[in-house]
C-alpha cells in the first residue's frame, strides 16, 4: 500500500512524495496541487498494474548491479553463458563489483536417459559464482603490448561504459546507450556492437517483464542507429580441397581428427555437438540416426550417411565407446589446432571448421534439389536461417547446364520397362499422354504442353 502524503509548496511550484513497495517517488515543479497529484498518479500507475517490483527497483539500483543480479538468475540456464558472462564482467569491473565465474555443470543422466534438471523443467548448464574484484588483472606473457593497444583504442568507450554502469536504471536514456555504440564503433566490428546492444536490450526486457520494473518506460537499447552487420559466410569446400585436406589429415598425430572431420562434413553438425552433446548411447545404428538430446536449438535427429557411419565406427575403434561418453573425446581447441595445421599443409586458405556445415548443406541441396531434405539434415527451424548455409554459386549452375545429357532409352527397352520403374526425368511417348496433357506415374505428374496446345486449337 502507498503511504499517502499531501502535495506541498516548494518555491514557486508544487511537489509530492510517495513511498510504494519500499521505493520513493518524487515529483516537483508542478503549477498546481492537482497537477502534482496527477503526475504522481501517472508515475505510480505501472506499479499498480505490474505488482511489487523485485529488489530495490530501478530508482535505487545501478545498471551494473542489475546486470550482476540478472546474471546470477539467468546464466545457469544459457548455453552461451561463458560469452555472456565475459561481456557482463566488463560492466562489473567498471563499477568495481564482484565479477562472474562460470563453471560447467556435470549432469548425471537418469534411468530414462534424461538429465534430472531437464526432466523437471529448464536444464541447468552452468554454475555461477561471484569473484571479488581484483585491482589489476593478470595479463598472459606476450599479450602485454596487444592489451595496451586495445586499451588505447577503446579508452573513450570504456569511459562511457563505466559511466553507464554506474547510472541508476531509471535514468538511462536511449542517447546514453547510443553514445556507447558510437564510441565502440570506432574500434570494434559491427558484429561486436550488435552483441553488446543485445546484452543491454535483453537485460532491460528482463527487468521490465520478469522483475516488474516500470522504469525506464521504454527500452533504451532499441531503435538505435547501428552499423549494418555483414558477417555471412559462403565458403564451401571443393572436391579438390577435400582431397588435399584428407591427405594432410592423415599426417595428424591425433587419429581422431580424420573421422571427426568426415563426420562433420557428412552430417552438417556443429563442431560442439559431437564433442559436447552427442553420446554413444544416442547413436541408433538400425535407423541410421544420431539422436541429439541437446544442441543449440534443442533436440533433433541427425541423419547418418554411409560415410558418416564409417566415421563413427572408426571413432568407436579408436576409443572403446562408453554409452555416456561423448562421441569425440577431444577439446575444441585441440580440434581447431589440428585443423589449422592440416589446412596449412594442404595449402588451403580461409576455410574454417564451421564451413563444413555450409559444405554439407550445399552438397545436399545440389544433390537433391529439395530444400526440406536439407533442413532435415541441418536442423534449422526456418528456411531463412537455412538460406545462409546453402551457398550455391554460379559455377554450380554452369556445371549443371553443361552436364552430359542422359541417353534416351531404346524403344524395345522402353516397351519392356514397367511404368513404375521409368525414370522420373524422362517424358512418356506422345501417344501415352492423355488429351489433357497430364500423365501420372506413381506420385509424379508430367505435363505435355504440346498436347494442351492441340486441345486448345481444337476448341477454337
C-alpha positions in Angstrom: 0.0 0.0 0.0 1.2 3.5 -0.8 2.0 5.8 2.2 -0.3 8.7 1.5 1.2 12.2 1.5 -0.2 15.6 0.6 1.4 17.9 -2.1 3.4 20.7 -0.6 4.6 24.0 -1.9 8.3 24.2 -2.8 9.4 27.5 -4.2 7.1 28.6 -6.9 5.8 25.0 -7.7 4.2 22.0 -6.0 5.9 18.8 -5.1 4.7 15.4 -3.9 6.5 12.4 -2.3 5.2 8.8 -2.1 6.7 5.5 -1.0 5.3 2.4 -2.6 6.7 -1.1 -2.2 9.7 0.3 -0.4 10.5 2.7 -3.3 10.5 6.5 -3.0 8.8 8.5 -5.8 9.1 12.3 -6.1 7.6 14.8 -8.5 8.2 18.6 -8.3 7.8 21.8 -10.2 4.1 21.4 -10.9 2.0 24.5 -11.3 -0.9 23.4 -9.1 -1.6 20.9 -6.4 -3.8 18.9 -8.7 -1.1 18.8 -11.3 1.3 17.3 -8.8 -1.2 14.6 -7.8 -1.9 13.8 -11.4 1.8 13.4 -12.2 2.2 11.1 -9.2 -0.7 9.0 -10.3 0.8 8.6 -13.7 4.1 7.7 -12.2 2.6 5.0 -9.9 0.2 3.5 -12.4 2.7 1.0 -13.8 3.3 -0.3 -10.3 -0.3 -1.0 -9.7 -0.6 -2.8 -13.0 2.7 -4.9 -12.6 2.8 -5.5 -8.9 5.6 -5.5 -6.5 9.0 -5.0 -8.2 11.9 -7.2 -7.4 14.7 -5.9 -5.2 15.3 -2.2 -4.7 13.8 -1.3 -8.0 15.1 0.8 -10.9 15.5 4.0 -8.8 17.9 2.5 -6.3 19.8 0.0 -8.5 22.7 0.8 -10.9 22.9 -0.9 -14.2 26.0 -2.9 -13.1 24.2 -4.2 -10.0 21.2 -5.1 -12.1 23.4 -7.0 -14.6 25.1 -8.9 -11.8 21.8 -9.9 -10.2 20.3 -10.9 -13.6 23.4 -12.9 -14.5 23.0 -15.0 -11.3 19.4 -15.7 -12.2 19.7 -16.4 -15.9 23.3 -17.5 -16.8 23.0 -21.0 -15.3 20.4 -21.9 -18.0 22.1 -20.3 -21.0 24.3 -22.4 -23.3 26.3 -19.3 -24.2 26.8 -18.3 -20.5 30.6 -18.1 -20.9 30.5 -15.5 -23.6 27.6 -13.6 -21.9 29.5 -13.6 -18.6 32.5 -12.1 -20.3 30.5 -9.2 -21.7 28.8 -8.6 -18.3 32.1 -8.6 -16.5 33.3 -5.6 -18.4 30.4 -3.6 -16.7 31.1 -5.1 -13.3 34.8 -4.3 -13.4 34.0 -0.7 -14.5 31.7 -0.4 -11.4 34.1 -2.1 -9.0 31.7 -5.0 -8.4 32.5 -8.7 -8.0 32.8 -10.4 -11.3 31.2 -13.6 -12.6 32.8 -17.0 -12.7 31.0 -19.6 -14.8 31.6 -23.3 -14.2 30.1 -26.1 -16.4 27.8 -28.5 -14.6 28.4 -32.2 -14.6 24.9 -33.6 -15.3 24.2 -37.2 -14.3 21.7 -38.9 -16.6 18.6 -40.6 -15.1 17.3 -44.1 -15.8 15.1 -42.8 -18.6 18.1 -41.1 -20.2 17.0 -37.5 -19.4 19.0 -35.1 -17.3 17.3 -34.6 -13.9 17.1 -30.8 -14.4 15.8 -31.3 -17.9 13.1 -33.8 -16.7 11.9 -31.3 -14.1 12.0 -28.3 -16.3 14.7 -26.0 -17.7 18.1 -27.6 -17.7 21.0 -26.1 -15.8 24.2 -25.9 -17.8 26.5 -23.8 -15.6 27.1 -22.7 -12.0 27.7 -19.0 -11.4 29.8 -17.7 -8.6 30.9 -14.2 -7.7 34.6 -13.4 -7.5 35.9 -10.4 -5.6 37.2 -7.6 -7.8 40.9 -7.5 -8.5 42.9 -4.3 -8.6 44.8 -5.5 -11.7 44.1 -8.4 -14.0 47.0 -10.7 -14.8 47.9 -10.4 -18.4 49.5 -13.5 -20.0 53.1 -13.2 -21.1 53.3 -12.0 -24.7 50.0 -10.2 -24.7 51.0 -7.1 -22.8 51.6 -5.0 -25.9 48.4 -6.2 -27.6 46.3 -5.5 -24.5 47.8 -2.0 -24.1 46.9 -1.2 -27.8 43.4 -2.5 -27.2 43.0 -0.3 -24.1 44.2 2.7 -26.0 41.7 2.1 -28.9 38.7 1.7 -26.5 39.7 4.2 -23.8 36.8 6.6 -24.7 34.3 3.7 -25.0 35.4 2.3 -21.7 34.8 5.6 -20.0 31.3 5.9 -21.4 30.6 2.3 -20.4 31.8 3.0 -16.8 29.5 6.0 -16.6 26.6 3.9 -17.9 27.4 1.1 -15.4 27.1 3.5 -12.5 23.9 5.1 -13.6 20.6 4.2 -11.9 18.5 2.1 -14.3 15.6 4.5 -14.3 17.8 7.3 -15.5 19.3 5.5 -18.6 18.0 7.0 -21.8 18.5 5.9 -25.5 21.1 8.6 -26.1 23.2 7.1 -23.3 23.3 3.7 -25.0 23.7 5.4 -28.4 26.8 7.2 -27.1 28.4 3.9 -26.1 27.6 2.3 -29.5 29.1 5.3 -31.3 32.3 5.1 -29.4 32.6 1.3 -29.8 32.0 1.7 -33.5 35.4 3.4 -33.8 37.3 0.4 -32.6 35.1 -2.6 -32.9 33.4 -4.5 -35.7 29.7 -4.2 -36.3 29.0 -7.8 -35.0 30.6 -6.9 -31.7 28.4 -3.8 -31.4 25.3 -6.0 -32.0 26.3 -8.4 -29.3 26.8 -5.5 -26.8 23.4 -4.0 -27.8 21.8 -7.4 -27.5 23.0 -7.8 -23.9 21.6 -4.4 -22.9 18.3 -4.9 -24.8 17.7 -8.3 -23.3 18.6 -7.1 -19.8 16.1 -4.2 -19.9 13.4 -6.5 -21.2 14.2 -8.9 -18.4 14.0 -6.2 -15.8 10.6 -5.0 -17.1 8.9 -8.3 -17.8 10.3 -10.5 -15.0 11.3 -8.1 -12.3 8.2 -5.9 -12.9 10.3 -2.7 -13.1 8.3 0.1 -14.6 11.2 2.4 -15.5 12.5 3.4 -17.9 9.2 3.5 -19.7 10.7 2.3 -23.0 13.7 0.0 -23.6 16.6 2.4 -24.2 18.6 -0.2 -26.1 16.2 -0.4 -29.1 15.7 1.9 -32.1 19.4 2.8 -32.1 21.5 3.8 -35.1 23.6 0.7 -35.6 26.1 -0.2 -38.4 25.0 -2.9 -40.8 26.3 -6.4 -40.0 27.6 -8.3 -43.0 29.1 -11.5 -41.4 27.6 -14.0 -43.8 29.9 -16.9 -45.0 29.6 -18.6 -48.3 32.8 -20.6 -48.1 32.3 -24.2 -49.4 35.0 -26.8 -49.5 35.6 -28.0 -53.1 36.2 -31.6 -54.1 39.8 -30.9 -54.8 40.3 -29.1 -51.4 38.7 -32.1 -49.7 41.1 -34.5 -51.4 44.1 -32.4 -50.4 42.8 -32.0 -46.9 42.1 -35.7 -46.5 45.7 -36.4 -47.4 47.0 -33.7 -45.0 44.9 -35.1 -42.1 46.5 -38.5 -42.5 49.6 -36.9 -41.0 47.9 -35.8 -37.8 49.2 -37.4 -34.7 45.7 -37.5 -33.2 43.9 -40.2 -35.2 40.5 -38.8 -34.0 40.8 -35.8 -36.3 40.2 -37.6 -39.6 36.9 -39.4 -38.7 35.7 -36.4 -36.8 36.1 -34.1 -39.8 34.4 -36.7 -42.0 31.5 -36.9 -39.5 31.1 -33.1 -39.6 31.3 -32.9 -43.4 28.7 -35.7 -43.9 26.2 -34.7 -41.1 26.3 -30.8 -41.1 26.6 -30.9 -37.4 28.1 -28.0 -35.4 31.6 -28.9 -34.1 30.4 -28.7 -30.5 27.6 -31.3 -31.0 29.8 -34.5 -31.3 32.3 -33.0 -28.9 29.9 -32.0 -26.1 26.3 -33.0 -26.6 26.2 -36.3 -28.5 27.0 -39.6 -26.6 27.4 -43.1 -27.9 24.0 -44.1 -26.4 22.5 -41.6 -28.8 23.6 -43.5 -32.0 20.8 -45.6 -33.4 22.7 -47.9 -35.7 19.5 -49.6 -37.1 17.7 -46.3 -38.0 21.0 -44.7 -39.1 20.3 -41.7 -36.9 22.1 -39.8 -34.3 19.6 -38.6 -31.7 20.9 -35.4 -30.2 19.3 -34.9 -26.9 20.5 -31.4 -26.7 22.1 -28.9 -29.1 21.9 -25.2 -29.9 18.3 -25.4 -31.0 17.1 -28.2 -28.6 16.9 -31.9 -29.6 16.9 -33.2 -33.1 17.7 -36.3 -35.2 20.8 -36.2 -37.4 20.7 -38.5 -40.5 23.8 -40.6 -41.0 25.2 -41.2 -44.5 27.3 -44.4 -45.2 30.5 -42.3 -44.8 29.2 -40.9 -41.5 28.5 -44.4 -40.2 32.0 -45.5 -41.2 33.5 -42.5 -39.4 31.5 -43.4 -36.3 32.8 -47.0 -36.5 36.4 -45.7 -36.8 35.9 -43.4 -33.7 34.5 -46.4 -31.8 37.5 -48.4 -32.8 40.0 -45.8 -31.6 38.1 -45.2 -28.3 36.0 -48.1 -27.0 32.6 -46.4 -26.6 31.1 -45.7 -23.2 27.4 -45.1 -23.5 27.5 -41.9 -21.6 30.8 -40.6 -23.1 31.0 -38.0 -25.8 31.4 -39.4 -29.3 34.6 -37.4 -29.8 36.7 -37.2 -26.7 38.7 -34.2 -27.7 38.6 -30.5 -26.8 37.6 -27.9 -29.4 40.9 -26.1 -29.0 42.8 -29.4 -30.0 40.5 -29.9 -32.9 40.9 -26.4 -34.1 44.7 -26.5 -33.8 44.9 -29.8 -35.8 42.5 -28.3 -38.4 44.7 -25.2 -38.8 47.9 -27.2 -39.3 46.2 -29.6 -41.8 44.9 -26.7 -43.9 48.4 -25.2 -44.0 49.9 -28.5 -45.1 47.2 -28.8 -47.8 47.7 -25.2 -49.0 44.0 -24.3 -48.2 43.3 -20.7 -47.1 40.2 -19.2 -45.4 38.5 -22.5 -44.6 37.0 -22.8 -41.1 35.6 -25.9 -39.3 32.2 -24.3 -39.4 32.4 -24.1 -43.2 32.0 -27.8 -43.2 28.4 -27.2 -42.2 28.0 -24.9 -45.2 29.6 -27.6 -47.4 27.2 -30.4 -46.2 24.1 -28.2 -46.7 25.2 -27.0 -50.1 26.1 -30.5 -51.3 22.7 -31.9 -50.2 20.9 -29.1 -52.0 22.8 -29.7 -55.2 22.3 -33.5 -54.9 18.6 -33.5 -54.2 17.2 -30.1 -55.1 14.9 -30.5 -52.1 15.2 -27.7 -49.5 13.2 -29.6 -47.0 15.6 -32.5 -47.0 18.5 -30.0 -46.5 16.6 -28.6 -43.5 16.1 -32.0 -42.0 19.9 -32.5 -42.3 21.0 -29.3 -40.8 18.2 -29.0 -38.2 17.4 -25.3 -38.9 14.0 -24.2 -37.7 13.3 -21.8 -40.5 14.1 -21.5 -44.2 15.6 -18.1 -43.7 18.2 -19.5 -41.4 18.9 -22.3 -43.7 19.4 -20.0 -46.6 22.6 -18.7 -45.1 24.1 -22.2 -45.3 23.1 -23.2 -48.8 25.7 -21.4 -50.9 25.0 -22.4 -54.5 27.2 -20.4 -56.8 27.2 -19.5 -60.5 29.9 -22.1 -61.2 27.5 -24.8 -59.8 24.8 -23.7 -62.2 27.3 -23.8 -65.1 28.2 -27.4 -64.1 24.5 -28.4 -64.2 23.9 -26.6 -67.5 26.8 -28.3 -69.2 26.5 -31.8 -67.6 26.2 -34.6 -70.2 22.6 -35.4 -71.0 21.3 -38.9 -70.2 20.9 -41.1 -73.3 17.4 -41.9 -74.4 16.2 -45.4 -73.7 15.9 -47.7 -76.7 12.2 -48.3 -77.8 12.5 -52.0 -77.1 13.8 -51.4 -73.6 11.1 -48.8 -73.0 8.4 -51.2 -74.0 9.6 -53.8 -71.5 10.1 -51.4 -68.7 7.2 -51.2 -66.3 5.7 -47.7 -65.9 6.5 -47.5 -62.2 10.2 -48.2 -63.0 10.5 -45.5 -65.6 13.0 -42.7 -64.8 11.2 -39.7 -63.4 13.1 -37.3 -65.7 12.0 -38.9 -68.9 8.9 -37.8 -70.9 6.4 -40.5 -71.9 5.7 -41.2 -75.5 3.3 -38.8 -77.2 0.6 -41.4 -77.6 0.6 -42.3 -73.9 -0.3 -38.7 -72.8 -4.0 -38.0 -72.2 -5.8 -35.4 -74.2 -5.5 -33.1 -71.2 -1.7 -33.2 -71.4 -1.4 -34.7 -68.0 0.3 -38.1 -67.3 0.6 -39.6 -63.8 3.1 -42.2 -62.9 3.1 -43.1 -59.2 3.3 -39.8 -57.4 4.9 -37.9 -60.3 2.7 -35.7 -62.6 4.1 -34.8 -66.0 2.7 -32.2 -68.3 2.9 -32.2 -72.1 2.2 -28.7 -73.3 2.1 -29.8 -76.9 -0.9 -31.9 -76.2 -2.6 -29.0 -74.4 -1.9 -26.7 -77.4 -3.5 -29.2 -79.7 -6.5 -29.4 -77.4 -6.8 -25.6 -77.3 -6.5 -25.3 -81.1 -9.3 -27.9 -81.5 -11.6 -25.8 -79.3 -11.3 -22.7 -81.4 
